[in-house]
């Protein structure tokens, strides 16, 4: 595919205390979340100064990605648009058009297949094109999930190896240590609906959970240190089944099983945004202290060289694809909207 720009598509976050509630209202619009619940979540942001780290981290990622593209001889500008906060996707589309760009590859800050982590972003980009009236002026295609790529797992694997080696140096036996790989919990129905129709299983886990298990397994390789996949940041009503176990419940179980140190690796996120910082560094760390286990939280990929290089690979490979090629993973049946079908931008196939 020939394109002349890259569009980084992200979730967004507040950058001042007075932006917190408007941000949360946009995130939960149409979901019937009570005001009282929003106020509880808002306190997490206020405790961190009313600022989400995600936007600043995206600025660092854009700088690193732009630099690495140049080093590899790829002359493409990187634009940035958010789902829920400035810079909004519509503003990014207008900026691309004003700069004379006619096509772009959209790369999201979400690595896994699911409605909220993949298809919804494709809906968001399509909606931005419609909102701006530029759907016929700019052709935007989505790169799709990249969890399977070596650079993504490598960024975390380096940290896991270092943490397990340190546990050995500290005299801990392998059965006294466990690695908990964490990701954002989603409704079980969304997990089951991830991926294209033809690949969906008849029983759990669905494509979202399976993808995380694949990444965790690749990271651990032939290591004999125990590990498991756990979930965090549940936000839905109690009567709706979400993926479990919660990281806090897992910490209690591991303490009861005799673990002395828990290594927490947040593989479901590419940067340390509020849910990572609050749910792990505050709540999970407190739970670990209460049950008497040592708590080691590893960083997300951020601007790890292997991760940034992997994103450059995504861009380079997309440019080599025949025009109009669409991926089966990002087909029209992929990660369907549970409420209603909405327009999406196409997804590109990986190179063969």
C-alpha positions as CSV (number, residue, x, y, z in Angstrom):
1,X,0.0,0.0,0.0
2,X,1.3,3.5,-0.8
3,X,0.7,5.9,2.0
4,X,2.3,9.2,2.9
5,X,1.8,9.5,6.6
6,X,1.4,7.4,9.8
7,X,-1.5,8.0,12.2
8,X,-0.9,6.9,15.8
9,X,-4.4,6.2,17.3
10,X,-4.7,6.1,21.1
11,X,-7.2,6.2,23.9
12,X,-6.4,9.6,25.4
13,X,-6.4,11.0,28.9
14,X,-6.8,14.2,30.9
15,X,-3.9,16.6,31.3
16,X,-5.4,18.8,34.0
17,X,-7.8,18.3,36.9
18,X,-10.6,20.1,35.2
19,X,-10.4,17.7,32.3
20,X,-10.9,14.6,34.3
21,X,-14.7,14.5,34.5
22,X,-15.3,15.5,30.9
23,X,-12.8,12.8,29.8
24,X,-14.5,10.1,31.9
25,X,-17.9,11.2,30.6
26,X,-16.7,10.8,27.0
27,X,-15.2,7.4,27.8
28,X,-18.5,6.1,29.3
29,X,-21.0,7.9,27.1
30,X,-24.0,5.7,26.4
31,X,-23.0,3.0,28.9
32,X,-25.2,4.1,31.8
33,X,-22.4,4.4,34.2
34,X,-23.6,6.1,37.4
35,X,-22.1,9.5,38.3
36,X,-21.0,8.1,41.6
37,X,-18.9,5.5,39.9
38,X,-17.3,8.2,37.7
39,X,-16.5,10.2,40.8
40,X,-14.7,7.2,42.4
41,X,-12.6,6.7,39.2
42,X,-11.9,10.4,39.0
43,X,-10.2,10.2,42.4
44,X,-7.6,8.0,40.9
45,X,-6.7,10.7,38.5
46,X,-6.8,13.5,41.1
47,X,-4.4,11.4,43.3
48,X,-2.0,11.6,40.3
49,X,-2.4,15.3,39.9
50,X,-5.4,15.1,37.5
51,X,-3.0,14.1,34.7
52,X,-2.9,10.8,32.9
53,X,0.6,9.8,31.8
54,X,-0.6,8.4,28.5
55,X,-0.4,11.5,26.4
56,X,3.1,12.4,27.4
57,X,4.1,8.8,26.8
58,X,2.6,9.0,23.4
59,X,4.7,12.1,22.7
60,X,7.8,10.1,23.6
61,X,6.7,7.2,21.4
62,X,6.0,9.5,18.4
63,X,9.5,11.0,18.8
64,X,11.1,7.6,19.1
65,X,9.1,6.2,16.2
66,X,9.9,9.2,14.0
67,X,13.6,9.0,14.8
68,X,13.7,5.2,14.0
69,X,11.8,5.6,10.8
70,X,14.4,8.2,9.7
71,X,17.2,5.9,10.7
72,X,15.8,3.2,8.5
73,X,15.3,5.4,5.6
74,X,11.5,5.8,5.8
75,X,10.5,9.5,5.3
76,X,7.0,9.6,6.8
77,X,5.5,12.1,9.3
78,X,3.7,10.7,12.3
79,X,0.3,12.3,13.3
80,X,-1.6,11.5,16.5
81,X,-5.2,11.3,17.3
82,X,-7.1,10.2,20.5
83,X,-10.5,8.6,21.0
84,X,-11.4,10.5,24.2
85,X,-9.2,13.6,24.6
86,X,-7.2,16.2,22.6
87,X,-5.7,15.8,20.1
88,X,-8.9,14.2,18.8
89,X,-8.9,12.0,15.8
90,X,-10.9,14.5,13.8
91,X,-8.3,17.1,14.5
92,X,-5.5,14.7,13.3
93,X,-7.4,14.0,10.1
94,X,-7.8,17.8,9.5
95,X,-4.1,18.3,10.2
96,X,-3.1,15.5,7.7
97,X,-5.3,17.0,5.0
98,X,-4.0,20.6,5.6
99,X,-0.4,19.2,5.3
100,X,-1.3,17.7,1.9
101,X,-1.5,14.1,2.8
102,X,-3.9,11.8,0.9
103,X,-3.3,8.5,2.7
104,X,-2.2,7.1,6.0
105,X,-1.5,3.9,7.9
106,X,-3.3,3.9,11.3
107,X,-1.3,2.2,14.1
108,X,-3.1,1.9,17.5
109,X,-1.6,1.8,21.0
110,X,-3.5,-1.5,21.6
111,X,-1.8,-4.7,20.6
112,X,-4.6,-7.3,20.9
113,X,-7.8,-8.3,19.1
114,X,-11.0,-7.3,20.7
115,X,-13.9,-4.9,20.0
116,X,-12.7,-2.1,22.4
117,X,-9.0,-2.7,21.6
118,X,-9.1,-2.9,17.8
119,X,-12.4,-2.6,15.9
120,X,-13.7,0.3,17.9
121,X,-10.5,2.3,16.9
122,X,-11.3,1.5,13.3
123,X,-14.8,2.8,13.9
124,X,-13.4,5.9,15.5
125,X,-11.1,6.6,12.5
126,X,-14.0,6.1,10.1
127,X,-16.2,8.4,12.2
128,X,-13.5,11.1,12.2
129,X,-13.3,10.9,8.4
130,X,-17.1,11.3,8.2
131,X,-17.1,14.1,10.8
132,X,-14.6,16.1,8.9
133,X,-16.0,15.4,5.4
134,X,-12.6,14.1,4.3
135,X,-13.5,10.4,3.7
136,X,-13.0,10.9,-0.1
137,X,-9.8,13.0,0.4
138,X,-7.8,10.8,2.7
139,X,-7.5,7.0,2.5
140,X,-6.7,5.5,6.0
141,X,-6.1,1.8,6.5
142,X,-5.5,0.1,9.9
143,X,-2.4,-2.0,10.6
144,X,-4.2,-4.3,13.0
145,X,-3.1,-6.2,16.1
146,X,0.7,-6.7,16.5
147,X,0.8,-8.9,19.7
148,X,2.4,-11.8,17.7
149,X,5.5,-9.8,16.6
150,X,8.7,-10.7,18.3
151,X,9.6,-7.1,19.2
152,X,6.5,-6.8,21.4
153,X,7.2,-9.8,23.5
154,X,10.9,-9.1,23.6
155,X,10.4,-5.7,25.2
156,X,8.8,-7.5,28.2
157,X,10.9,-10.7,28.1
158,X,14.1,-8.7,28.8
159,X,12.5,-7.4,32.0
160,X,11.1,-10.8,33.1
161,X,14.5,-12.5,32.7
162,X,16.1,-9.8,34.7
163,X,13.5,-10.1,37.5
164,X,13.6,-13.9,37.7
165,X,17.4,-13.9,37.7
166,X,17.4,-11.4,40.6
167,X,15.0,-13.6,42.5
168,X,17.5,-16.5,42.2
169,X,20.4,-14.2,43.3
170,X,18.3,-13.3,46.3
171,X,18.2,-17.0,47.3
172,X,14.5,-17.7,46.4
173,X,13.5,-21.1,45.1
174,X,11.5,-21.2,41.9
175,X,8.5,-22.5,43.7
176,X,8.6,-19.3,45.9
177,X,8.3,-17.0,42.9
178,X,5.5,-16.5,40.4
179,X,5.1,-14.3,37.3
180,X,1.7,-12.8,37.0
181,X,1.0,-11.5,33.5
182,X,-1.7,-8.9,33.7
183,X,-4.0,-7.3,31.1
184,X,-7.2,-5.3,31.1
185,X,-10.2,-7.5,31.9
186,X,-13.1,-7.4,29.4
187,X,-16.5,-9.0,29.3
188,X,-16.4,-12.7,28.6
189,X,-18.7,-12.1,25.7
190,X,-16.3,-9.6,24.1
191,X,-13.4,-12.1,24.5
192,X,-15.6,-14.7,22.8
193,X,-16.4,-12.2,20.0
194,X,-12.8,-11.3,19.3
195,X,-11.3,-12.2,15.9
196,X,-13.2,-13.0,12.7
197,X,-16.3,-15.2,12.7
198,X,-14.5,-18.3,11.3
199,X,-11.9,-18.3,14.0
200,X,-14.1,-18.0,17.1
201,X,-14.1,-21.0,19.5
202,X,-17.2,-22.6,20.9
203,X,-15.7,-22.5,24.4
204,X,-13.4,-20.1,26.4
205,X,-10.9,-18.7,26.1
206,X,-11.6,-16.4,23.1
207,X,-9.1,-14.8,20.9
208,X,-8.3,-11.9,23.3
209,X,-7.3,-14.2,26.2
210,X,-5.6,-16.7,23.9
211,X,-3.5,-14.0,22.4
212,X,-2.3,-13.0,25.8
213,X,-1.6,-16.6,26.8
214,X,0.5,-16.9,23.6
215,X,2.5,-13.8,24.4
216,X,3.1,-14.9,28.0
217,X,4.2,-18.4,26.8
218,X,6.6,-16.9,24.3
219,X,8.1,-14.6,27.0
220,X,8.6,-17.5,29.4
221,X,10.0,-19.9,26.8
222,X,11.6,-22.9,28.5
223,X,11.7,-21.2,31.9
224,X,10.5,-23.3,34.8
225,X,9.4,-20.4,36.9
226,X,5.6,-20.6,37.5
227,X,3.4,-18.1,35.7
228,X,-0.2,-17.3,35.0
229,X,-2.4,-14.8,33.2
230,X,-4.5,-12.6,35.4
231,X,-6.7,-9.5,34.8
232,X,-7.2,-6.0,36.2
233,X,-9.2,-2.8,35.8
234,X,-12.7,-4.4,35.6
235,X,-15.3,-1.7,35.3
236,X,-18.6,-3.4,34.4
237,X,-21.7,-4.2,36.4
238,X,-21.3,-7.2,38.8
239,X,-23.9,-9.3,37.0
240,X,-22.0,-9.3,33.7
241,X,-19.2,-11.9,33.6
242,X,-15.7,-10.5,33.0
243,X,-12.5,-12.3,32.5
244,X,-10.9,-13.5,35.8
245,X,-9.0,-13.9,38.1
246,X,-8.5,-10.4,39.2
247,X,-4.9,-9.6,40.0
248,X,-5.7,-8.9,43.7
249,X,-7.4,-12.3,44.1
250,X,-4.5,-13.9,42.3
251,X,-2.1,-12.3,44.8
252,X,-4.0,-13.7,47.7
253,X,-4.0,-17.2,46.1
254,X,-0.3,-17.1,45.5
255,X,0.4,-16.0,49.0
256,X,-1.7,-18.9,50.3
257,X,0.3,-21.2,48.0
258,X,3.6,-20.2,49.7
259,X,5.0,-17.7,47.2
260,X,7.3,-15.2,48.6
261,X,7.8,-12.9,45.6
262,X,5.3,-12.0,42.9
263,X,6.6,-10.5,39.6
264,X,3.8,-8.6,37.8
265,X,4.3,-8.0,34.1
266,X,1.6,-5.9,32.5
267,X,1.6,-7.4,29.0
268,X,-1.8,-6.0,28.0
269,X,-0.6,-2.4,27.8
270,X,2.1,-0.6,25.9
271,X,2.6,2.2,28.4
272,X,2.2,3.0,32.0
273,X,-1.1,4.9,31.9
274,X,-3.4,5.5,34.9
275,X,-4.9,2.0,35.0
276,X,-1.5,0.5,35.1
277,X,-0.1,2.9,37.7
278,X,-3.2,3.0,40.0
279,X,-4.4,-0.6,39.7
280,X,-0.9,-2.1,40.0
281,X,1.4,0.3,41.8
282,X,-1.3,1.3,44.3
283,X,-4.0,-1.3,44.7
284,X,-2.2,-4.5,43.8
285,X,0.9,-3.4,45.7
286,X,-1.2,-2.7,48.8
287,X,-2.8,-6.2,48.5
288,X,0.6,-7.8,48.2
289,X,1.7,-6.0,51.4
290,X,-1.4,-7.1,53.2
291,X,-0.8,-10.8,52.3
292,X,3.0,-10.6,53.0
293,X,4.5,-11.2,49.5
294,X,7.2,-9.2,47.8
295,X,5.8,-7.2,44.9
296,X,7.9,-6.5,41.8
297,X,6.1,-4.6,39.0
298,X,7.8,-4.6,35.6
299,X,7.5,-1.7,33.1
300,X,5.4,-1.8,29.9
301,X,7.2,-1.6,26.5
302,X,7.1,2.2,26.3
303,X,9.9,3.2,24.0
304,X,12.0,0.0,24.4
305,X,14.1,-0.3,21.3
306,X,12.7,-3.7,20.3
307,X,9.2,-2.4,20.6
308,X,9.8,0.8,18.5
309,X,11.7,-1.2,15.9
310,X,8.7,-3.6,15.7
311,X,6.4,-0.7,15.0
312,X,8.7,0.4,12.2
313,X,8.5,-3.1,10.8
314,X,4.7,-2.8,10.8
315,X,5.0,0.4,8.7
316,X,7.6,-0.9,6.3
317,X,5.8,-4.1,5.6
318,X,2.5,-2.3,5.1
319,X,4.1,-0.1,2.4
320,X,5.1,-3.3,0.5
321,X,1.6,-4.7,0.3
322,X,-0.4,-4.6,-2.9
323,X,-2.9,-1.8,-2.9
324,X,-6.3,-2.6,-1.4
325,X,-5.3,-5.9,0.3
326,X,-7.3,-6.6,3.4
327,X,-6.5,-8.9,6.3
328,X,-8.7,-11.8,7.3
329,X,-8.0,-10.8,10.9
330,X,-9.4,-7.3,10.2
331,X,-12.2,-8.5,8.0
332,X,-15.8,-7.2,8.2
333,X,-16.7,-9.9,10.7
334,X,-13.7,-9.2,13.0
335,X,-14.4,-8.3,16.7
336,X,-18.0,-7.3,15.9
337,X,-19.6,-4.3,17.6
338,X,-22.0,-5.9,20.2
339,X,-24.5,-3.1,19.8
340,X,-24.7,-2.2,16.1
341,X,-22.7,-2.4,12.9
342,X,-20.8,0.9,12.3
343,X,-18.5,1.9,9.4
344,X,-14.8,0.9,9.9
345,X,-11.6,1.7,8.0
346,X,-10.1,-1.4,6.3
347,X,-7.4,-3.4,7.9
348,X,-4.2,-4.4,6.0
349,X,-2.9,-7.9,5.8
350,X,0.6,-8.8,7.0
351,X,3.3,-9.7,4.5
352,X,3.6,-13.4,3.7
